Amino acid sequence: MLGNFSVGDYFKQEAIDYAWEFITTYMKLAPEKLFITVYTDDDEAAGMWQSSTGTPDERLYRYGKSDNWWGPPGAEGPCGPCSEIHYDFGEQMGCAPIASPSEIAAWIESGMKWEDQPGCHPNCDRCERFVEMWNLVFMQFFQDQAGEMTPLPKPNIDTGMGLERAAVIVQGATNVYDTDLYQPIIGVVGELAGKKYGEDHVADVSLRVVAEHTRGATFLISDGVTPGNEGRGYVLRRLIRRAVRYGRKIGLTEPFVVQVAETVIDRMKGAYPELAQNREFILKMLGGEEQQFERVLDQGLRIIEEALSTGTENSNIGILPGNLAFALYDTYGFPVEETVEIAQERGVSVDMEGFEREMKAQRERARAGSATKFGGGGSGAKIFKYRDLNAGPSEFVGYERLTAQTTIVALLSPDGDAIDHAEQGHEVEVVLRETPFYAEGGGQAGDTGTVLSLKGHIDIEDTQTPLEGLIVHKGRVRSGVMMVGEEVNAKVDRERRLDIARNHSSTHLLHEALRRVLGTHVRQAGSSVSPERLRFDFTHIQAMSSDEIHEVERIVNEQVLRNPPSVKNELAYTQALDSGYLAFFGDKYGETVRVVDMGLNDPEEATARPFSREVCGGTHLDSLGETGLFLITSESSIGSG
């Protein structure tokens, strides 16, 4: 996406002038090919387009809020009219003669019925004659929750132009696949398959899918995403597997994705040097995923064919059972979207309601399996009880100290019901006004310890955050009675916290050592940090050799023996990223984050960049010598799904 912005500086006139100059002078587009749209009542912008650019009446169209108004982004916020620049590909791409602006205005006034559309126009959705290439948003109002709009004291400009759309237009193509962004990639796919692009529409679809999906997968892996069954990993896995399946349609029965990806890297590395830096990792990851899918593809297709033939015999042809689609997803890693597509190619549909029932049942089984961890803590009913507490956010003070004089603001039974007191022997959950107890998060175990008052004593066995801002301490009343509103002394188990900090600090050193030995593609994918041990999950393409393991151990222990301090600070999230601190997909960060510097690259140079820099909200040692010597006891794959 390209764009230009102004906050309280230039406004409509300059934005229109800049856009027109760029398009006609630098992109060298013919003015007669450009059609302008404005918001219905934005006479000011309409006049500027005509006076500044010479746009004639017949190429200036007015549309309503659905097409030419932006915002507000939520219930309230900045908003305003926008002007769009559309490029005309010519009547050969159209669905009908062009309707005049007055005809379109009358059509909009009549209710915009699709079937009554008087002709082709810039916002036509019946053909591809026109393409919106640039949107100029004039944010000049603030809309409140009641829908009332007031002028902004300093109006803003926010524009956006599609880079690939611009490439299509400048290169005289009609779609992105015919540009130099894709043609070299499509050419390699065609060469491997023995197909010439443009000769067969059906084959062209497969050529495009393979090229586009491989290109997208290459960039995702370079950015640190690895194939998986959830989130970004699932998107990546589906891209690769769909590319493989469409490759099969044009005769690519041998592995081919790596060869296509090599072309992507060679073509794009000039603008994206990280592609070249991560080349080996990208190609190995793609090759491994392709081979894995090849092993199950034939088996999955056979299962589908058998189900369809059985359905024919039983007169149930037309619907593939939902439990079968789920089995393909759960057992063979078939994305359900692929099963739907395969079924559609054979003229049948998939029972998606049945599939969703199976998925729901699996989620419930998973929740049931984990509910015992915190007295059913993740259950929906209990979450609502936590929300009804109105206890306010818990203030965590455990970075600075391990004890705190504080107040009990809520007590709950193991089922989440609010209670006003708890007696000896009772299991209880405690919410404190401020707490030194670290709640489980980021892979780090929650703290344990004691909460003491003049009347009672609670042993804290776990600390969790069931809702954002709410810290809940699970424990048992050892003696006496504990009351809501009571002043208490909260005390963290110091030795246990120190053991956890040793292992957490070690994960940071381990992470950086892995990146130095195996490559910067290594990203943390998960961890478990307890007093006894640490487990560190990371992305890599193969098992580590014994030499690699020993080198990682050596690097970590070198930092430990140097015994440099561990430095913690708070920074704006964007500043942290700009300063080189590592942050991870899937983690949620606020505007301000805690950052941790560990180790030294050069012990002789006090100002040298730290060995490890990460965004991390966990608890850590003050000096690395406290960790003790580091030893890797095992290394194994956690599976590729």
C-alpha positions in Angstrom: 0.0 0.0 0.0 1.2 3.5 -0.9 0.0 6.6 0.8 0.5 10.1 1.9 -0.7 11.7 5.1 -1.2 15.1 6.7 -2.1 15.8 10.3 -3.3 19.4 10.7 -1.2 20.6 7.8 -2.2 20.5 4.1 -5.8 19.5 3.3 -8.1 18.9 0.3 -6.6 21.2 -2.3 -3.0 20.1 -1.8 -4.0 16.4 -1.5 -5.8 16.6 -4.9 -3.0 18.5 -6.5 -0.3 16.1 -5.2 -2.3 13.0 -6.4 -3.0 14.4 -9.8 0.7 15.5 -10.3 2.0 12.0 -9.3 -0.4 10.1 -11.5 -0.2 12.2 -14.6 3.4 13.5 -14.4 5.3 10.7 -12.8 3.1 7.7 -13.6 2.4 9.3 -17.0 -1.2 8.2 -17.1 -3.5 9.9 -19.7 -6.0 12.2 -17.9 -8.8 11.0 -20.2 -8.4 7.5 -18.6 -9.1 8.9 -15.1 -12.5 9.1 -13.6 -13.1 10.9 -10.3 -15.7 10.1 -7.6 -16.7 12.4 -4.7 -19.2 12.3 -1.8 -22.6 13.4 -2.8 -22.5 16.7 -0.8 -18.8 17.5 -1.2 -19.1 20.4 -3.6 -15.8 21.7 -2.3 -13.8 18.7 -3.5 -15.8 18.5 -6.8 -15.0 22.1 -7.6 -11.3 21.5 -6.8 -11.1 18.5 -9.1 -12.6 20.5 -11.9 -10.6 23.8 -11.4 -7.2 22.2 -10.6 -7.1 19.2 -12.8 -9.6 20.1 -15.6 -11.7 16.9 -14.9 -14.8 17.4 -17.1 -18.4 16.9 -15.8 -18.7 13.6 -17.7 -15.8 12.1 -15.7 -16.9 13.4 -12.2 -19.4 11.2 -10.3 -21.0 11.6 -6.9 -21.8 8.6 -4.6 -23.2 8.2 -1.1 -21.7 7.0 2.2 -21.4 3.4 1.1 -18.8 4.4 -1.5 -17.4 7.8 -0.7 -17.3 8.3 3.1 -14.8 7.0 5.6 -15.4 6.3 9.3 -15.8 6.6 12.1 -13.8 3.5 12.9 -16.0 2.6 15.9 -19.0 4.0 17.7 -17.4 7.4 17.5 -14.3 9.1 16.1 -12.9 11.0 13.1 -14.6 10.7 9.7 -15.2 12.5 6.5 -15.8 12.3 2.8 -13.4 10.8 0.3 -12.5 11.2 -3.3 -11.5 8.2 -5.4 -9.4 8.1 -8.6 -10.6 5.3 -10.9 -8.7 4.1 -14.0 -10.7 3.1 -17.2 -9.4 -0.1 -18.9 -11.6 0.6 -21.9 -15.0 -0.5 -23.3 -13.6 -3.9 -24.2 -13.6 -4.6 -20.4 -17.0 -3.1 -19.8 -20.5 -4.6 -19.4 -22.4 -1.8 -21.1 -22.0 1.8 -22.4 -20.9 4.3 -19.7 -23.8 5.9 -17.8 -23.5 9.6 -17.3 -23.1 11.1 -13.8 -26.6 12.4 -13.8 -28.0 8.9 -14.7 -26.0 7.4 -11.9 -27.2 10.1 -9.5 -30.9 9.3 -10.5 -30.2 5.6 -10.0 -28.7 6.1 -6.5 -31.7 8.3 -5.7 -34.1 5.5 -6.7 -32.5 3.0 -4.4 -29.6 1.5 -6.4 -31.3 -1.7 -7.5 -28.7 -3.8 -9.2 -31.0 -4.8 -12.0 -31.9 -1.2 -12.8 -28.3 0.0 -13.1 -28.4 2.3 -16.2 -24.9 1.4 -17.5 -21.3 1.0 -16.6 -19.7 3.5 -14.2 -16.7 3.9 -11.9 -18.2 1.8 -9.0 -19.7 -0.8 -11.3 -19.7 -4.3 -9.8 -20.8 -6.1 -12.9 -17.5 -5.9 -14.8 -13.9 -4.9 -14.4 -13.7 -1.9 -16.7 -12.8 0.5 -13.9 -10.4 -0.1 -11.0 -10.1 2.2 -8.0 -6.4 3.1 -7.8 -6.3 5.9 -5.2 -8.5 6.9 -2.3 -8.1 10.4 -0.8 -9.8 10.5 2.7 -10.6 14.0 4.0 -11.0 13.5 7.8 -12.7 16.8 8.7 -15.4 15.8 11.2 -15.8 14.1 14.6 -18.8 11.9 15.0 -20.0 11.2 18.6 -22.0 8.1 19.7 -25.2 9.9 19.1 -24.3 10.3 15.4 -23.7 14.1 15.7 -20.8 15.5 13.7 -18.7 18.5 14.5 -15.8 19.9 12.4 -12.3 18.9 13.6 -10.2 21.8 14.6 -7.3 20.4 12.5 -8.6 18.3 9.6 -6.4 15.4 8.4 -5.5 13.7 5.1 -5.1 9.9 4.8 -4.7 8.4 1.3 -4.1 4.9 0.1 -3.1 3.5 -3.3 -2.6 -0.1 -4.1 1.0 -0.8 -5.3 0.1 -3.9 -7.3 -2.9 -2.1 -8.9 -0.5 0.7 -9.9 1.8 -1.9 -11.4 -1.1 -3.3 -13.5 -2.0 0.1 -14.9 1.5 1.3 -15.6 2.5 -1.9 -17.3 -0.6 -1.9 -19.5 -1.8 -5.2 -18.0 -5.4 -6.0 -17.1 -4.6 -8.0 -13.9 -1.8 -8.5 -11.5 -0.9 -11.9 -12.9 0.1 -10.3 -16.2 2.7 -8.0 -14.6 6.4 -8.6 -13.9 5.5 -9.3 -10.3 4.0 -12.7 -11.3 5.0 -13.5 -14.8 8.5 -14.9 -14.0 7.0 -17.0 -11.2 4.2 -18.3 -13.4 6.7 -19.0 -16.2 8.7 -21.3 -13.9 5.5 -23.1 -12.8 4.5 -23.5 -16.5 7.9 -24.8 -17.4 7.8 -27.4 -14.7 4.3 -28.5 -15.7 4.8 -28.3 -19.5 2.0 -25.6 -19.7 2.0 -22.3 -21.5 0.3 -19.5 -19.7 -2.7 -18.0 -21.7 -3.5 -21.1 -23.8 -5.9 -22.9 -21.4 -8.1 -21.1 -18.9 -8.4 -24.0 -16.5 -4.6 -24.6 -16.5 -4.1 -20.8 -16.1 -6.1 -20.9 -12.8 -3.8 -23.6 -11.4 -0.7 -21.7 -12.6 -1.9 -18.6 -10.9 -2.8 -20.4 -7.6 0.6 -22.1 -7.4 2.5 -18.9 -8.1 0.5 -16.7 -5.8 0.3 -19.2 -2.9 4.0 -20.0 -3.1 4.9 -16.4 -3.1 2.8 -15.7 -0.1 4.1 -18.7 1.8 7.7 -17.7 1.1 7.2 -14.3 2.6 5.3 -15.7 5.6 8.1 -18.1 6.5 10.7 -15.4 6.1 8.7 -13.3 8.6 8.9 -16.1 11.1 5.6 -17.9 10.6 5.7 -21.7 10.5 3.1 -24.2 9.4 0.6 -25.2 12.1 -3.0 -25.9 12.9 -3.9 -22.5 14.4 -3.8 -18.8 13.5 -1.1 -17.7 11.1 0.4 -21.1 11.0 -2.8 -22.6 9.7 -3.1 -19.9 7.0 0.5 -20.7 5.9 -0.2 -24.5 5.9 -3.3 -24.0 3.8 -1.5 -21.9 1.3 1.2 -24.5 0.8 -1.2 -27.4 0.7 -3.5 -25.7 -1.8 -0.5 -24.9 -4.0 0.4 -28.6 -3.9 -3.1 -29.7 -4.8 -3.4 -27.2 -7.7 0.0 -28.3 -8.9 -1.3 -31.9 -9.1 -4.1 -30.6 -11.4 -1.5 -29.6 -14.0 0.6 -32.7 -13.7 3.1 -31.7 -11.1 3.4 -35.0 -9.3 7.0 -34.5 -8.1 7.9 -31.9 -5.5 8.0 -28.5 -7.0 7.3 -25.8 -4.4 10.9 -25.3 -3.6 11.9 -24.5 -7.2 9.1 -22.0 -7.5 10.1 -20.4 -4.2 13.7 -20.0 -5.4 12.4 -17.8 -8.2 10.3 -15.8 -5.7 13.4 -15.2 -3.6 15.6 -14.3 -6.6 13.1 -11.9 -8.0 12.2 -10.2 -4.7 15.5 -10.2 -2.7 16.5 -6.8 -3.9 13.6 -5.1 -2.2 13.4 -7.7 0.6 17.0 -8.7 1.5 15.7 -10.9 4.4 14.5 -13.4 1.8 18.1 -14.1 0.8 19.2 -14.1 4.4 16.5 -16.7 5.3 16.8 -18.6 2.0 17.9 -22.0 3.4 15.3 -22.0 6.1 12.5 -21.0 3.8 13.3 -23.7 1.2 13.7 -26.4 3.8 10.5 -25.5 5.6 8.5 -25.4 2.3 10.1 -28.7 1.1 9.3 -30.5 4.4 5.7 -29.3 4.4 5.2 -30.3 0.8 6.6 -33.8 1.4 4.4 -34.2 4.5 1.3 -33.2 2.6 2.2 -35.4 -0.3 2.2 -38.4 2.0 -1.4 -37.8 3.2 -2.9 -36.2 0.0 -3.5 -39.5 -1.8 -4.8 -41.1 1.3 -7.2 -38.2 1.9 -8.4 -38.2 -1.7 -9.0 -41.9 -1.5 -11.1 -41.5 1.6 -13.2 -38.8 -0.1 -13.7 -40.9 -3.2 -14.7 -44.0 -1.1 -17.2 -41.9 0.8 -18.7 -40.5 -2.4 -19.0 -44.0 -4.0 -20.6 -45.3 -0.8 -23.0 -42.4 -0.9 -24.0 -43.2 -4.4 -24.8 -46.8 -3.4 -26.9 -45.5 -0.5 -28.6 -42.7 -2.5 -27.1 -40.0 -0.3 -25.0 -38.5 -3.0 -24.7 -34.7 -2.8 -23.4 -34.3 0.8 -20.1 -35.4 2.3 -20.6 -36.2 6.0 -19.3 -33.6 8.5 -17.7 -36.2 10.7 -15.6 -37.3 7.7 -14.5 -33.8 7.0 -13.5 -33.4 10.6 -11.6 -36.7 10.5 -9.7 -35.5 7.5 -8.9 -32.3 9.3 -8.0 -33.8 12.7 -6.2 -36.9 11.5 -4.6 -36.0 8.1 -4.2 -32.3 8.4 -6.7 -31.5 5.6 -7.9 -27.9 6.0 -11.7 -28.1 5.8 -11.6 -25.5 3.1 -9.7 -27.9 0.9 -12.2 -30.7 1.6 -15.0 -28.3 0.6 -13.2 -27.4 -2.6 -12.4 -31.0 -3.5 -16.0 -31.9 -2.9 -17.3 -29.0 -5.0 -15.1 -30.2 -7.9 -17.0 -33.5 -7.7 -20.4 -31.8 -7.6 -21.2 -32.4 -3.9 -21.3 -30.3 -0.8 -19.9 -30.8 2.8 -22.1 -31.0 5.9 -20.5 -28.0 7.6 -23.0 -28.1 10.5 -21.8 -31.6 11.2 -18.2 -30.5 10.9 -18.8 -27.7 13.4 -20.5 -30.0 15.8 -17.4 -32.2 15.8 -15.1 -29.2 16.2 -17.3 -28.0 19.1 -17.2 -31.4 20.8 -13.4 -31.5 20.5 -13.1 -28.0 22.0 -15.3 -29.0 24.9 -13.2 -32.1 25.5 -10.1 -29.9 25.5 -11.7 -27.5 28.0 -12.8 -30.3 30.2 -9.3 -31.7 30.2 -7.8 -28.3 31.3 -10.6 -27.2 33.6 -9.1 -28.9 36.7 -6.0 -26.6 36.4 -7.7 -23.7 38.1 -11.0 -25.0 39.5 -12.7 -24.8 36.2 -11.1 -21.4 35.7 -11.7 -21.2 31.9 -15.3 -22.1 32.0 -17.8 -19.6 30.5 -20.0 -19.5 33.7 -17.1 -18.8 35.9 -15.7 -16.1 33.6 -19.1 -14.3 34.0 -18.7 -14.6 37.7 -15.3 -13.0 37.6 -16.7 -10.2 35.5 -19.5 -9.6 38.0 -17.0 -9.0 40.8 -16.4 -5.4 40.0 -13.2 -5.7 41.9 -11.3 -3.3 39.7 -7.8 -4.0 38.2 -5.2 -5.7 40.5 -2.0 -3.8 40.8 1.1 -6.0 40.4 4.0 -4.8 42.5 6.1 -8.0 42.3 8.9 -6.6 40.1 10.0 -4.4 43.0 9.3 -6.5 46.0 8.1 -9.9 47.2 5.8 -8.7 50.0 3.0 -6.2 50.2 0.6 -4.8 52.8 -2.6 -4.9 50.9 -6.4 -5.5 51.2 -8.6 -8.5 50.3 -11.2 -7.1 47.8 -12.9 -10.4 47.0 -13.0 -14.0 48.0 -14.5 -16.7 45.8 -15.4 -20.3 46.3 -13.8 -22.9 43.9 -16.9 -22.5 41.7 -16.4 -18.8 41.4 -19.2 -17.7 43.7 -18.4 -14.5 45.7 -18.2 -15.1 49.5 -17.5 -12.8 52.4 -15.3 -15.1 54.4 -13.4 -18.4 54.3 -12.6 -20.7 57.2 -9.9 -23.2 58.0 -9.7 -26.0 55.5 -11.6 -24.2 52.8 -10.3 -23.9 49.3 -10.6 -20.3 48.2 -9.7 -17.8 45.5 -8.4 -14.4 46.6 -8.3 -11.0 44.9 -6.0 -8.4 46.4 -5.9 -4.7 45.8 -2.2 -4.9 45.0 -0.2 -8.1 44.9 3.5 -9.2 44.6 2.4 -12.5 43.2 3.2 -13.0 39.5 0.2 -14.5 37.6 1.0 -17.3 35.1 1.7 -15.9 31.7 4.2 -15.9 28.9 5.0 -19.5 29.7 6.1 -18.6 33.3 4.4 -20.4 36.2 2.4 -18.4 38.7 3.8 -17.6 42.1 3.0 -19.4 45.4 3.3 -18.1 48.9 1.2 -16.9 51.8 -1.5 -14.3 52.7 -1.6 -13.5 56.4 -3.9 -11.5 58.6 -4.4 -11.1 62.3 -7.2 -13.7 62.1 -6.1 -16.2 59.5 -3.5 -17.7 57.1 -3.9 -18.8 53.5 -1.4 -20.9 51.6 -1.3 -19.7 48.0 -0.9 -22.6 45.6 -1.2 -20.8 42.2 -1.8 -17.4 40.7 -3.7 -16.8 37.5 -5.2 -14.0 35.4 -8.6 -15.3 34.2 -9.6 -11.8 32.9 -7.3 -9.0 31.8 -6.4 -6.9 34.8 -7.7 -9.4 37.3 -5.2 -11.4 39.3 -6.6 -14.3 41.3 -4.7 -16.3 43.9 -5.8 -19.9 44.5 -5.2 -21.4 47.9 -6.4 -23.0 51.1 -7.1 -21.5 54.5 -4.5 -23.1 56.8 -5.9 -21.5 60.0 -8.4 -19.0 61.2 -10.8 -17.0 59.2 -10.2 -14.7 56.2 -12.6 -11.8 55.5 -13.3 -9.5 52.6 -12.0 -6.0 53.3 -9.3 -7.3 55.7 -5.8 -5.9 55.7 -3.3 -8.6 55.0 0.4 -9.3 54.3 1.0 -11.0 51.0 4.3 -12.8 50.7 5.7 -14.6 47.7 7.8 -17.8 48.2 11.2 -16.2 47.6 13.2 -19.4 46.8 10.6 -20.6 44.3 10.4 -17.2 42.6 14.2 -17.2 42.3 14.2 -20.7 40.8 11.7 -19.6 38.2 13.7 -16.5 37.5 16.8 -18.6 36.9 14.9 -20.7 34.3 13.2 -17.7 32.7 16.4 -15.7 32.3 18.0 -18.9 30.9 15.3 -19.0 28.2 16.4 -15.6 26.9 20.0 -16.7 26.8 19.0 -19.9 25.1 16.9 -18.1 22.5 19.7 -15.8 21.4 22.2 -18.7 21.4 19.9 -20.7 19.2 19.6 -17.8 16.8 23.4 -17.5 16.6 24.0 -21.2 16.1 21.0 -22.2 13.9 20.1 -18.9 12.2 18.0 -15.8 12.8 14.9 -17.7 11.5 14.7 -19.3 15.0 11.7 -17.8 16.8 10.2 -18.7 20.2 7.0 -20.7 19.6 6.2 -21.4 23.2 7.8 -22.1 26.5 7.2 -23.6 30.0 9.1 -22.0 32.9 8.8 -23.7 36.3 11.0 -23.8 39.4 12.4 -27.2 38.4 13.0 -26.9 34.7 12.4 -25.0 31.5 11.1 -26.1 28.1 11.7 -23.9 25.1 9.8 -24.4 21.8 11.2 -22.9 18.7 11.0 -23.0 14.9 13.6 -25.0 13.1 13.7 -27.3 10.1 15.4 -30.3 11.5 16.8 -31.9 14.7 19.9 -30.3 16.2 23.2 -32.1 15.9 25.2 -32.8 19.1 27.7 -30.3 18.0 25.0 -27.6 17.7 23.7 -28.5 21.1 27.1 -28.3 22.7 27.8 -24.9 21.0 24.5 -23.5 22.3 25.4 -24.7 25.8 28.9 -23.1 25.5 27.5 -19.7 24.5 24.9 -19.6 27.3 27.5 -20.7 29.9 29.9 -18.1 28.6 27.3 -15.4 29.5 26.6 -16.9 32.8 30.3 -17.0 33.8 30.7 -13.4 32.7 28.0 -12.5 35.2 26.8 -9.3 33.7 23.7 -7.5 35.1 20.2 -8.1 33.8 18.6 -4.7 33.0 14.8 -4.1 32.8 13.1 -1.0 31.6 9.8 0.2 30.2 9.5 1.5 26.6 6.8 2.4 24.1 6.1 -0.8 22.1 7.1 0.8 18.8 10.3 2.2 20.3 11.2 -1.2 21.6 10.8 -2.8 18.2 12.8 0.0 16.6 15.6 -0.5 19.2 15.9 -4.2 18.3 14.0 -5.9 21.0 12.4 -9.2 20.0 8.6 -9.6 20.3 6.6 -12.5 19.2 3.5 -13.3 17.1 0.5 -14.3 19.2 1.6 -12.2 22.3 -0.6 -9.2 23.2 1.3 -6.0 24.0 0.1 -2.7 25.3 1.4 0.7 24.2 4.1 0.5 26.9 6.1 -2.8 27.4 8.7 -4.1 29.7 12.0 -4.9 28.0 14.9 -7.0 29.3 18.6 -6.7 28.3 20.9 -9.6 29.1 24.5 -10.4 28.7 27.3 -8.7 26.8 28.5 -9.2 23.2 31.9 -7.8 24.1 33.0 -7.8 27.8 35.7 -5.3 27.1 33.3 -2.7 25.8 30.8 -1.4 28.4 28.6 0.3 25.8 28.3 -2.8 23.5 24.9 -4.0 22.5 23.5 -6.5 25.0 23.7 -10.2 24.1 19.9 -10.6 24.3 17.1 -8.0 24.0 13.5 -9.1 24.4 10.1 -7.7 25.2 9.1 -9.6 28.3 6.7 -9.2 31.2 8.2 -12.1 33.2 10.4 -12.0 36.3 14.2 -12.3 35.9 17.5 -12.4 37.8 19.5 -9.2 38.5 22.7 -10.8 37.4 23.3 -13.8 35.1 25.8 -15.5 37.4 22.8 -16.5 39.6 21.5 -18.9 37.0 24.2 -21.5 37.6 25.6 -23.6 34.8 23.3 -24.4 31.9 22.7 -27.9 30.5 20.4 -29.1 27.7 19.0 -32.5 28.9 16.9 -33.3 25.8 15.8 -32.1 22.4 12.9 -33.4 20.4 10.2 -32.4 17.9 6.8 -31.4 19.1 5.3 -32.5 15.8 4.3 -30.7 12.7 0.5 -31.3 12.8 
